[in-house]
Amino acid sequence: MLKFVVHEHHAAHLHYDFRLEMGGVLKSWAIPKGPSMNPAERRLAIQVEDHPIEYGDFEGIIPEGRYGAGAVVIWDSGVFEPLENPEAGLANGRLSFRLKGKRLKGEFALALLRGKGDGKQWLLMKKKDGYADPSWKIRPALTPNKRRLLNQRLPSREVS
């Protein structure tokens, strides 16, 4: 089973890191507004560097002075089921998949925005299915209690 994880990342600006297990790594996209279960909302997803599979379990504080400094918590995780060959879809700029997570469920697609920027801008879209929710609103996972627990774990492990 392939895994996915969404990290809620409280760096200089709050964003959500969307990660799909492919080819032995976590392919990763930064989503400024976070994913949505509303098919009418298309979310900008900026492809960033791959991460090791082990990073999918990371929660903690990235220390000041390091890239991405701030609190990182798992917002959602679960199983990623490609609806086509994922490497071919990634290369062709269109990847369709099903997520089975705690918050994200059902079919989604990532589509490359062609002719814009540096080729790293994608759109994450929820497909219309039985899990779609037009009234859906994102809810942060980093509660004051969770932040306190993360701070108690300091010093945080080093991440690259």
N, C-alpha and C positions, 0 to 999 in steps of 0.2 A: 504494500500500500504506500502510495506517495503522500507526503504530508504538505500541509500549508500552515502558515502562521501569519498573523497580523500583529505587529508590535505597535503599541501606542507610544510615540516617542516625543517626550517633552524636551526638545532641544531649544535652540534659539526661537524656533517657531514650532508649535505643535503640529505634528503630521503623523501619518500612519504608514508603517513599512509593511508592504504586502509581499509575502515570500512564497514561492512555489518550488517544491522539490523537483529538480530536473537535472539529469546528467550528473548526479552525485553532489550537487550543490543546491543552494537556495537561490534561485533567480529572484531578483528583488526590484521593487518599484516603490518610490516614495509617493504617497497620495496625500496632498496637502489637506483636503477636506475629509479624508477617510472614505472607506467603501460605503456603498449604499445598497439597500434592498429594494429601492424604488427604481423600476425600469426607466422612468422618465429622467432620472439623474445620471448624467455621464460624468465620471470623475477623472480628472487629469491624473495620470500615473507616469512618473518620470523614472525611467529605468536607471538603476544605480548598479554598483559593483555586486557581483555574486558574493554570497556569504557561505561559510561552511555549514553543513547540516546541523552540527552541534549548536550553532547560534540560535536555532529555533527555540531552544529551551531557555534562552537568556532572559532574565529580568534583573534589573539592578540600576545603579547609578554610574554613568560614564563620567569620570572625573573632569572638572574644569581644566581647560587647556588642551583637552583631547578633542579630536573631531567628533561631532555629535554629542558633546557634553550635555548631560541631563538625565532625567529618569526615563527608563524603558520598562514597559510592562507588556505582558501578552494580553492583547485585546480579544483575540480569537485564535483558535487552532483547530485542526481536524484533518480530514482526508481530502486530498485533491485527486480528482478523477478526470484525466484528459478525455475529450470527446473526439480527438484525432491524435495523430502523432505530434507530441508537444514540441519536439525540436524543429520539425518541419513547419508547424504553425508559427513558432517564434521567428524562424527565418523568413517566412512569408508575410509576417506582420499581422497575423490574425490567429488568435489562440482561443479556442472554446473549451470550457471545462465545467465540471460540476464540483461544488464544494459541499462537504458534510462537516460543518463546524457547529459550535454552540450558538453563534450569532448569524454567521453567513451560511446559507443553505441554498441549494438549487444551482441553476445554470447561470454562468457568467461568460463574458468574452473580454479579451484584451485586444484592442485594435491600434496599430501603429498610425500615428498622424503623419501622413506622407507629405513631403515638401515643406515641412515646418521644422525650424530649429535644427538640432544636430542628430536627429534620428532616434532620440531617446524618449520622445514624448508619445505616450500611448493614452488611450481612453479605457477605463474599466467600466463595463456596463453590465447591469443585471438584466437577464433575459426574463421575459414574461413567462412565468410558470406558477405552480401552486404555492410557492414561497414568496413571490413578489408582494411587496407591501408599499402602496403609494403614500401612506402616511408615516413611513419609517423615518426616524430621527436617530442620529448617532448619539450614543451615550458613552462618556469616558469611563475607562476602567480604573484609572488612577484616582482612587478615593483618598481622603486625608489619612485614613487608617493604613491603606496600602503604602502611601508615601512614607509614613512613619516606619513601617516594617522594612522598606527598602533602605532607609537611612540607618537603621539598626544593623544592617548587613555590612556596612562600610568597614574596612575598605573594600570597595567593589572589585571584582576580578577585572583584569585588564582585557579590553576588547580592541580589536583593530578595525 
